[in-house]
Amino acid sequence: MAENPSYDFASRDYANIRQDLLARASRAVPEWTDRDPSDFATAMVELWAYMGDIFHFYIDQAAREAFVNTATKRDSVMAFANLFDYTPRFRTPATGTVVFSNGNGASVSIPQYTPLSGVYNDTLYTFYTTTSASAAGYTDVIVDVTEGKIIQNELLTSAATGAVGQRYALSDTAAVPSSVRVFVTDQNSAASTAVEWEQVDHVNTVNVNRAAFSVYPNSSGELEVVFGNRLSGRIPAVGSTITATYSVCTGSDGNVPANTITAFQSTGVTGVSIGTSSDFTGGSDSESVDSIKQSLRATIRSQDRVVTLQDFKDACALVPGVYKSVAAYTGGSVTVYPFPYIDNYTAYASASASVSAAVQTNILSIIQPKALLGVTVTVAPSVTIHRANITLTIYVNEKYRAYLVKAAVENALNGLFELSNLDFGKDIKIADVYKTCMAVEGVDYVVVDPIQIYSGTSGTTAASVGPTNFIRKGTFTLTTSGGIPTT
């Protein structure tokens, strides 16, 4: 009978593999008793254990990245996104308005894409006018402005290969995909003029003769302009020059406060001065790995069908611009309530959150064709947000300063109202508040009053949040007792 090697196949790290190998050596070569680290045989055993540890690390990593639920690397998650035809949410620029004042008698034109700038928190931000405008003598004009800058006529290639599925990466990784415009100059054509091609969601679904392209992210974080493959979408001819014009932005960092814009970046506009500017809102960052995984799970679960209310919720969550969603059924009609991503939600003070008309249209175009016959789908243009007022007394340990403990408790309570911790119909419970406070160092115990839920901004008391409503931070009334006096 063959000898049982007595290996422990659960040994996957250096120490255990080394121990198993030495135990095996003691049975196979009993005359070898020297275990000193300087011994050559011991060194060889340790090298094998070291290599075994490394191999097991890569085996475990490969297994982890092979499944949506356990993948951690962005390129792995992006591969799953491509497999299920899911386009991750891209960054969006913040928008606002600026007032230009004309101090001269003559009318002055303000061109589209006029660059502006301003400083906030010691950081220089750039902006550009979204539309052109004119200011008559001694009057003010309000112009729409977008955070970021315009990259004009970036050369993607001076000689297209003519191959199928050509891809060209944009040089700036902060590009806004929806803003990309591509121009192709066919050098073989007698006219040899630049022709703008059309951007579509998926170039592999269009007609073979359509001059179209799509913008996709790669695993390196770059945005690539992708052309057709002769079966769907035209191919730029051999030798063609391809250029791109697009905007870039800073995402959520561009949500700067009012009156940040203070200067022109160029001298192209004269006769007008910059007055006030509004708060900038709507800027968001690219979708995180965790968010992509959540959306992919929804895609897999729904299997490209919309039947149950959960299917409606999952399909809505896949639309760029929707952070969370819920669906409600009433007499043959399903109403979808999308909730947008709101940066710094703990400081949000509005009684509702609106969804743009473009996002509403996108939701309908995805959901309605997949819904059951006879079911009408509507999208709520906004979501009502209730506010929660918290009142409590903190009993501070005698070894801690009361004002520091109070500040720590308030900071911990803010975490309850982070957008990632909230959902439709989710109330803030007294138990949640109590547990959060007791986790703060220096708190002996707390007494929490009943949490007051208010609808809107008028102060009307609500019984609960409600299944299609959201909640936000209201006012915190915190008092302390005990602890080390402030003075």
Backbone torsions as a table, in degrees:
resi	resn	phi	psi	omega
1	MET	NA	134.2	-179.8
2	ALA	-65.6	147.0	-179.9
3	GLU	-70.1	135.8	175.9
4	ASN	-74.2	118.3	-176.5
5	PRO	-67.1	-18.3	178.1
6	SER	56.4	37.1	174.0
7	TYR	-79.1	142.4	171.6
8	ASP	-96.4	103.0	-174.9
9	PHE	-74.3	-2.6	173.0
10	ALA	-85.8	-5.7	177.9
11	SER	-76.3	114.2	-173.9
12	ARG	-127.4	-6.8	-179.3
13	ASP	-109.3	168.9	-173.8
14	TYR	-57.2	-48.2	-173.9
15	ALA	-63.8	-45.3	-177.7
16	ASN	-72.3	-37.7	176.8
17	ILE	-64.1	-42.4	178.4
18	ARG	-60.8	-42.9	-180.0
19	GLN	-64.0	-42.0	179.2
20	ASP	-64.7	-41.8	179.9
21	LEU	-65.2	-40.5	179.2
22	LEU	-68.6	-35.9	177.6
23	ALA	-65.7	-40.2	177.1
24	ARG	-64.2	-40.8	179.3
25	ALA	-63.4	-35.7	-179.8
26	SER	-63.4	-32.1	178.3
27	ARG	-83.1	-39.3	-176.2
28	ALA	-79.8	-36.9	-178.0
29	VAL	-129.9	74.2	-174.5
30	PRO	-63.9	-23.3	-179.1
31	GLU	-73.4	-15.2	178.0
32	TRP	-87.5	105.9	-176.5
33	THR	-116.7	-7.5	-177.8
34	ASP	-79.4	116.1	179.1
35	ARG	-111.7	17.5	179.9
36	ASP	-65.8	138.6	-179.5
37	PRO	-57.3	-23.3	-179.5
38	SER	-81.3	-11.0	179.1
39	ASP	-68.0	136.7	-176.3
40	PHE	-62.3	-43.3	-179.4
41	ALA	-63.8	-39.7	177.0
42	THR	-62.9	-40.3	178.2
43	ALA	-61.9	-39.2	179.1
44	MET	-66.8	-41.0	177.0
45	VAL	-60.2	-44.0	-178.8
46	GLU	-67.0	-34.0	175.4
47	LEU	-65.3	-41.6	177.1
48	TRP	-62.9	-41.9	178.9
49	ALA	-63.4	-38.3	179.0
50	TYR	-64.2	-45.8	179.0
51	MET	-65.8	-38.2	176.8
52	GLY	-62.0	-39.8	177.2
53	ASP	-60.9	-44.8	-179.7
54	ILE	-65.0	-45.1	-179.7
55	PHE	-60.4	-43.7	-179.7
56	HIS	-65.6	-34.0	177.4
57	PHE	-61.5	-47.2	-178.3
58	TYR	-71.4	-32.9	176.1
59	ILE	-63.9	-45.6	179.0
60	ASP	-64.1	-40.2	-179.5
61	GLN	-66.0	-41.9	179.1
62	ALA	-63.7	-40.0	178.6
63	ALA	-66.9	-39.5	-179.4
64	ARG	-65.9	-40.7	-176.8
65	GLU	-77.5	-5.0	-178.0
66	ALA	-86.3	-3.8	-177.5
67	PHE	-128.9	142.3	-176.5
68	VAL	-59.7	-43.9	-173.5
69	ASN	-66.5	-28.3	-174.5
70	THR	-109.3	-9.5	-178.9
71	ALA	-63.1	141.4	179.9
72	THR	-123.3	-23.4	-177.8
73	LYS	-83.1	140.2	-177.7
74	ARG	-63.5	-36.9	-178.5
75	ASP	-67.5	-32.3	176.6
76	SER	-67.7	-45.4	-179.5
77	VAL	-65.6	-38.3	177.9
78	MET	-64.6	-34.4	177.3
79	ALA	-64.6	-40.5	175.7
80	PHE	-64.7	-39.3	179.1
81	ALA	-61.1	-42.9	178.0
82	ASN	-65.7	-36.6	-179.5
83	LEU	-62.0	-39.2	-177.5
84	PHE	-99.9	13.7	174.7
85	ASP	58.6	39.1	178.6
86	TYR	-105.7	127.6	178.5
87	THR	-98.2	115.3	-178.9
88	PRO	-61.6	153.4	179.0
89	ARG	-69.3	129.5	-179.7
90	PHE	-91.6	169.9	175.0
91	ARG	-68.5	149.5	178.5
92	THR	-125.0	147.1	-178.8
93	PRO	-84.3	150.2	173.0
94	ALA	-76.4	146.2	-179.8
95	THR	-128.1	156.7	178.5
96	GLY	-167.8	-160.5	179.3
97	THR	-133.7	158.4	175.8
98	VAL	-136.1	145.8	178.6
99	VAL	-101.8	123.0	174.4
100	PHE	-101.9	134.6	179.8
101	SER	-111.2	131.1	178.7
102	ASN	-100.8	113.0	-179.8
103	GLY	-95.8	5.2	179.9
104	ASN	-109.8	167.0	-179.5
105	GLY	-76.4	-26.0	-176.0
106	ALA	-87.0	153.9	176.3
107	SER	-73.8	141.5	-177.2
108	VAL	-123.4	136.0	178.0
109	SER	-95.0	139.4	177.1
110	ILE	-116.3	106.4	-173.6
111	PRO	-67.6	157.0	170.9
112	GLN	-64.7	146.3	-179.4
113	TYR	70.1	20.9	174.7
114	THR	-63.0	122.3	-176.5
115	PRO	-79.0	136.7	178.5
116	LEU	-128.5	169.9	-179.8
117	SER	-152.4	164.6	176.9
118	GLY	-170.5	162.5	-177.2
119	VAL	-116.5	133.3	174.5
120	TYR	-140.0	127.7	-177.6
121	ASN	52.5	44.2	177.1
122	ASP	64.8	17.2	178.0
123	THR	-116.0	132.1	178.8
124	LEU	-82.9	125.8	176.7
125	TYR	-114.0	144.9	177.7
126	THR	-112.3	151.9	-178.5
127	PHE	-141.2	166.9	173.4
128	TYR	-148.6	149.9	179.0
129	THR	-73.6	133.5	-176.7
130	THR	-76.8	-33.1	-179.6
131	THR	-129.9	165.4	173.8
132	SER	-85.5	159.1	179.9
133	ALA	-156.1	165.8	175.8
134	SER	-133.7	142.2	-179.7
135	ALA	-116.0	119.3	176.8
136	ALA	-72.5	167.1	-176.3
137	GLY	-57.0	130.0	174.6
138	TYR	59.3	35.3	177.4
139	THR	-130.4	164.8	176.1
140	ASP	-104.6	152.2	176.0
141	VAL	-137.9	136.7	179.2
142	ILE	-98.7	127.9	-175.3
143	VAL	-124.7	138.9	175.8
144	ASP	-71.1	138.7	-175.7
145	VAL	-133.9	144.8	177.6
146	THR	-120.9	140.3	177.9
147	GLU	-74.8	137.3	178.8
148	GLY	125.7	-158.6	178.6
149	LYS	-149.1	165.8	-179.0
150	ILE	-104.1	129.0	172.0
151	ILE	-96.3	114.9	-174.5
152	GLN	-97.5	129.3	168.9
153	ASN	50.5	50.8	174.6
154	GLU	-70.8	130.6	-178.3
155	LEU	-78.6	115.6	176.2
156	LEU	-87.3	-39.9	173.8
157	THR	-161.0	145.5	176.3
158	SER	-97.9	-4.1	179.9
159	ALA	-154.9	90.8	179.4
160	ALA	-61.2	145.4	-175.4
161	THR	-79.8	-20.5	-175.8
162	GLY	80.0	3.5	-179.8
163	ALA	-76.1	161.6	177.4
164	VAL	-74.7	148.6	175.5
165	GLY	61.0	40.2	179.9
166	GLN	-61.4	140.2	-179.5
167	ARG	-129.8	135.9	178.4
168	TYR	-137.5	125.5	-177.0
169	ALA	-84.6	139.1	173.6
170	LEU	-76.5	143.1	-173.2
171	SER	-71.8	-29.2	-177.4
172	ASP	-101.4	118.2	-177.7
173	THR	-73.7	-7.9	178.5
174	ALA	-92.7	16.8	-177.6
175	ALA	-66.0	148.7	174.5
176	VAL	-96.4	112.1	-172.7
177	PRO	-56.2	-41.7	-176.3
178	SER	-66.1	-16.6	-178.1
179	SER	-89.3	-6.8	-172.3
180	VAL	-70.4	126.9	173.4
181	ARG	-120.8	131.6	-175.9
182	VAL	-117.8	136.0	-179.3
183	PHE	-123.2	129.2	-178.6
184	VAL	-116.2	125.7	177.0
185	THR	-109.1	111.0	-179.8
186	ASP	-81.9	106.8	-177.6
187	GLN	-68.1	-16.7	179.3
188	ASN	-84.3	-11.3	-179.0
189	SER	-81.8	147.7	179.9
190	ALA	-65.1	-36.4	-179.0
191	ALA	-73.9	-36.5	178.8
192	SER	49.4	50.7	178.5
193	THR	-115.2	153.1	-179.3
194	ALA	-73.4	129.3	178.7
195	VAL	-116.7	129.2	179.4
196	GLU	-78.6	130.2	176.8
197	TRP	-95.9	158.3	-173.4
198	GLU	-90.6	134.8	174.8
199	GLN	-86.9	130.6	177.8
200	VAL	-126.6	163.1	-178.8
201	ASP	-64.5	-46.0	-177.7
202	HIS	-138.3	109.8	-176.2
203	VAL	-68.0	-19.9	-178.5
204	ASN	-81.0	6.1	178.7
205	THR	-116.6	5.1	-175.2
206	VAL	-99.4	170.1	179.5
207	ASN	-63.4	149.2	-175.2
208	VAL	-61.1	-30.4	-177.0
209	ASN	-94.4	4.6	-176.0
210	ARG	-81.6	127.3	179.4
211	ALA	-80.3	87.4	-173.0
212	ALA	-136.4	164.0	176.6
213	PHE	-149.5	163.6	174.7
214	SER	-129.5	159.9	178.0
215	VAL	-116.5	120.4	-178.6
216	TYR	-126.4	147.2	174.2
217	PRO	-84.7	147.7	172.5
218	ASN	-106.7	177.4	-174.9
219	SER	-67.8	-16.7	179.7
220	SER	-87.4	0.0	-179.6
221	GLY	89.5	1.6	178.0
222	GLU	-85.1	155.4	172.8
223	LEU	-101.3	130.8	-177.7
224	GLU	-114.3	136.2	172.1
225	VAL	-87.7	121.3	-173.9
226	VAL	-117.4	131.0	-179.9
227	PHE	-104.5	178.8	-173.2
228	GLY	-73.0	-175.7	-173.6
229	ASN	-138.0	26.6	-178.9
230	ARG	76.3	-27.0	175.2
231	LEU	-88.4	-31.2	177.0
232	SER	-147.4	119.8	-179.9
233	GLY	86.3	139.5	177.6
234	ARG	-69.5	161.1	176.8
235	ILE	-113.1	130.3	175.1
236	PRO	-57.4	135.1	-175.8
237	ALA	-65.7	158.2	178.6
238	VAL	-58.6	132.3	177.7
239	GLY	86.1	-1.1	-179.0
240	SER	-67.4	148.3	172.9
241	THR	-96.2	130.6	-177.2
242	ILE	-122.4	124.7	177.5
243	THR	-124.7	160.5	-179.7
244	ALA	-136.5	141.1	173.0
245	THR	-121.2	130.2	-176.1
246	TYR	-157.1	168.1	177.2
247	SER	-106.9	154.9	174.8
248	VAL	-124.9	155.3	180.0
249	CYS	-150.0	174.4	179.9
250	THR	-102.1	6.6	177.8
251	GLY	71.7	-133.0	-176.4
252	SER	-66.1	-24.0	177.5
253	ASP	-64.3	-20.4	-178.8
254	GLY	-79.7	-1.3	177.4
255	ASN	-79.1	72.9	-174.8
256	VAL	-93.4	158.6	-177.2
257	PRO	-76.6	175.1	-179.0
258	ALA	-59.8	150.8	174.5
259	ASN	65.7	25.7	174.2
260	THR	-74.7	-36.3	-178.4
261	ILE	-72.4	125.3	-176.5
262	THR	-131.9	-12.4	-172.5
263	ALA	-150.3	156.2	168.4
264	PHE	-82.1	145.8	175.9
265	GLN	-90.9	-8.7	179.3
266	SER	-138.0	168.5	-178.9
267	THR	-100.4	17.2	-176.1
268	GLY	-71.7	-20.3	-178.5
269	VAL	-113.9	123.5	178.6
270	THR	-126.8	155.7	177.4
271	GLY	92.0	-6.0	177.7
272	VAL	-127.0	153.4	177.0
273	SER	-123.9	159.4	-179.1
274	ILE	-88.8	125.9	176.4
275	GLY	-95.9	-122.9	-179.5
276	THR	-87.9	159.6	172.2
277	SER	-133.0	152.1	-175.9
278	SER	-83.5	173.8	167.8
279	ASP	-63.3	144.4	176.9
280	PHE	-102.2	128.4	-176.5
281	THR	-134.1	166.8	175.4
282	GLY	93.1	-6.4	178.4
283	GLY	-73.7	132.9	179.3
284	SER	-142.4	157.1	-179.1
285	ASP	-90.0	168.9	177.6
286	SER	-63.1	154.2	-177.1
287	GLU	-63.3	135.0	-178.6
288	SER	-76.2	166.8	178.6
289	VAL	-60.8	-43.6	-179.6
290	ASP	-63.2	-39.6	179.8
291	SER	-67.5	-39.8	177.7
292	ILE	-62.4	-41.8	179.0
293	LYS	-62.8	-40.0	178.4
294	GLN	-62.9	-43.0	179.2
295	SER	-67.0	-38.0	179.1
296	LEU	-65.3	-39.4	177.6
297	ARG	-62.5	-37.3	176.8
298	ALA	-65.6	-39.2	179.1
299	THR	-64.0	-45.0	-179.5
300	ILE	-65.7	-40.0	-177.5
301	ARG	-66.8	-41.0	-176.1
302	SER	-79.1	-21.5	178.9
303	GLN	52.0	41.5	175.5
304	ASP	59.4	32.8	175.8
305	ARG	-131.1	155.7	177.9
306	VAL	-131.0	95.9	-178.0
307	VAL	-121.8	-58.8	-179.1
308	THR	-83.3	166.9	176.7
309	LEU	-63.0	-31.0	176.3
310	GLN	-65.5	-35.8	176.8
311	ASP	-63.4	-42.2	177.9
312	PHE	-61.3	-42.7	179.9
313	LYS	-64.0	-44.4	-179.5
314	ASP	-64.5	-43.5	-178.9
315	ALA	-65.0	-38.6	179.7
316	CYS	-66.2	-37.7	-178.1
317	ALA	-66.2	-17.2	-179.6
318	LEU	-81.7	-9.8	-177.7
319	VAL	-80.5	127.4	176.0
320	PRO	-56.3	133.7	-178.3
321	GLY	101.8	-8.8	178.3
322	VAL	-108.4	122.4	-179.9
323	TYR	-93.0	-44.7	176.8
324	LYS	-142.9	162.5	-177.6
325	SER	-156.9	165.6	175.1
326	VAL	-151.6	158.0	-179.8
327	ALA	-130.5	146.6	178.9
328	ALA	-132.6	140.9	-177.2
329	TYR	-108.1	131.8	177.0
330	THR	-144.4	108.7	172.3
331	GLY	49.5	56.4	177.3
332	GLY	83.3	1.6	179.8
333	SER	-125.6	137.4	177.1
334	VAL	-112.7	125.2	176.7
335	THR	-105.7	125.8	179.5
336	VAL	-100.1	132.7	179.7
337	TYR	-112.5	99.9	177.7
338	PRO	-88.3	145.1	178.0
339	PHE	-121.6	124.0	-177.1
340	PRO	-79.1	163.8	173.6
341	TYR	-73.9	130.4	179.9
342	ILE	-122.5	115.3	179.8
343	ASP	-69.4	141.9	179.4
344	ASN	53.7	56.2	-173.9
345	TYR	-64.7	-25.8	-179.8
346	THR	-65.4	-17.8	177.9
347	ALA	-101.8	2.2	-177.6
348	TYR	-70.4	132.4	-173.1
349	ALA	-122.1	7.4	-177.4
350	SER	-86.5	158.1	179.4
351	ALA	-89.2	2.8	179.1
352	SER	-158.7	164.4	175.6
353	ALA	-127.7	122.1	-176.0
354	SER	-93.7	152.7	176.3
355	VAL	-117.1	133.4	-176.3
356	SER	-63.3	156.2	179.2
357	ALA	-61.5	-34.4	179.9
358	ALA	-64.9	-41.4	178.9
359	VAL	-67.5	-39.7	177.6
360	GLN	-60.2	-44.8	179.3
361	THR	-63.6	-40.2	179.9
362	ASN	-63.7	-41.4	178.8
363	ILE	-61.5	-47.2	-179.5
364	LEU	-62.4	-40.4	-178.1
365	SER	-66.0	-25.5	179.6
366	ILE	-88.0	-42.6	-171.6
367	ILE	-83.8	-45.8	-172.1
368	GLN	-57.0	-43.6	179.7
369	PRO	-64.4	-22.5	-177.2
370	LYS	-95.6	-9.6	-177.8
371	ALA	-74.4	159.5	179.1
372	LEU	-65.0	152.4	179.8
373	LEU	-60.5	130.5	179.1
374	GLY	94.4	-9.3	179.1
375	VAL	-91.7	123.3	178.2
376	THR	-95.6	132.1	-178.8
377	VAL	-108.9	130.6	173.7
378	THR	-126.2	153.5	-179.7
379	VAL	-117.7	124.6	178.3
380	ALA	-68.2	130.2	-178.5
381	PRO	-72.8	-15.4	179.8
382	SER	-155.9	163.7	178.7
383	VAL	-121.6	130.3	178.1
384	THR	-73.2	136.4	-179.5
385	ILE	-119.1	121.1	173.8
386	HIS	-90.3	157.4	177.9
387	ARG	-115.7	146.9	-178.9
388	ALA	-113.0	121.7	176.1
389	ASN	-97.8	130.4	-177.1
390	ILE	-117.5	128.3	177.1
391	THR	-125.3	129.3	-179.0
392	LEU	-157.5	161.5	176.1
393	THR	-116.1	129.2	-178.2
394	ILE	-103.5	123.0	175.4
395	TYR	-97.6	111.5	-169.4
396	VAL	-94.2	138.6	175.2
397	ASN	-60.0	143.7	-174.2
398	GLU	-64.4	-14.6	-178.8
399	LYS	-90.8	-2.2	-174.5
400	TYR	-119.6	149.9	177.0
401	ARG	-78.2	129.7	-172.8
402	ALA	-62.4	-41.2	-175.2
403	TYR	-68.8	-31.3	178.0
404	LEU	-72.1	-40.2	178.1
405	VAL	-65.0	-40.7	178.9
406	LYS	-60.5	-44.1	179.2
407	ALA	-64.1	-38.6	179.4
408	ALA	-67.2	-38.3	178.2
409	VAL	-64.7	-43.9	179.8
410	GLU	-62.4	-40.2	178.6
411	ASN	-64.6	-38.3	178.8
412	ALA	-68.1	-38.7	178.6
413	LEU	-66.2	-32.2	176.2
414	ASN	-58.5	-33.4	-179.8
415	GLY	-62.5	-27.7	176.9
416	LEU	-64.2	-25.1	-174.7
417	PHE	-105.8	15.2	170.6
418	GLU	-66.4	141.6	-174.6
419	LEU	-58.3	-34.7	-178.8
420	SER	-67.4	-20.2	-178.9
421	ASN	-95.2	-0.5	-175.3
422	LEU	-114.4	164.5	177.1
423	ASP	-159.2	172.6	178.9
424	PHE	-60.2	133.3	176.1
425	GLY	73.3	5.5	-177.3
426	LYS	-87.3	117.6	176.6
427	ASP	-86.0	158.4	169.4
428	ILE	-94.7	118.2	-176.1
429	LYS	-90.9	154.5	175.0
430	ILE	-59.2	-37.3	179.3
431	ALA	-62.2	-36.9	177.6
432	ASP	-63.3	-45.0	-179.7
433	VAL	-63.7	-46.1	-178.1
434	TYR	-61.5	-47.3	-179.3
435	LYS	-62.1	-40.6	180.0
436	THR	-64.3	-43.6	-179.4
437	CYS	-66.7	-42.3	-176.9
438	MET	-68.2	-18.5	178.0
439	ALA	-79.0	-8.5	-179.7
440	VAL	-84.1	131.3	179.9
441	GLU	-64.6	132.9	178.9
442	GLY	101.0	-6.3	178.9
443	VAL	-92.8	120.7	175.1
444	ASP	-79.1	-51.5	173.7
445	TYR	-164.4	167.4	-179.5
446	VAL	-133.4	154.2	172.8
447	VAL	-118.2	116.1	-174.6
448	VAL	-106.1	125.1	174.9
449	ASP	-75.3	160.6	175.2
450	PRO	-54.6	134.0	-178.3
451	ILE	-73.2	131.3	-178.9
452	GLN	-98.2	122.4	178.0
453	ILE	-103.2	126.2	-178.7
454	TYR	-120.6	139.7	177.1
455	SER	-96.8	140.3	178.8
456	GLY	64.1	-156.5	-179.8
457	THR	-111.4	2.9	-175.2
458	SER	-86.1	-12.4	178.9
459	GLY	94.9	10.9	179.2
460	THR	-72.2	128.8	-178.2
461	THR	-75.1	135.8	177.1
462	ALA	-112.6	144.8	-179.2
463	ALA	-68.2	-38.0	179.7
464	SER	-157.7	178.7	-178.7
465	VAL	-68.2	-42.3	-177.0
466	GLY	94.9	146.3	-172.0
467	PRO	-66.7	-22.6	-178.9
468	THR	-112.0	15.3	-179.6
469	ASN	-115.2	166.0	178.5
470	PHE	-117.4	169.8	177.8
471	ILE	-126.6	153.5	176.9
472	ARG	-141.7	172.4	178.0
473	LYS	-69.4	131.4	172.6
474	GLY	-100.7	-121.9	178.5
475	THR	-108.3	143.3	174.0
476	PHE	-105.1	124.7	174.2
477	THR	-114.9	98.8	-174.6
478	LEU	-112.7	127.0	173.9
479	THR	-121.5	152.8	-177.4
480	THR	-121.6	155.1	175.5
481	SER	-141.5	134.4	-179.5
482	GLY	86.5	-164.9	-179.1
483	GLY	81.3	177.0	178.6
484	ILE	-76.6	130.8	178.7
485	PRO	-58.9	151.6	-179.1
486	THR	-64.2	-39.4	-178.7
487	THR	-105.2	NA	NA
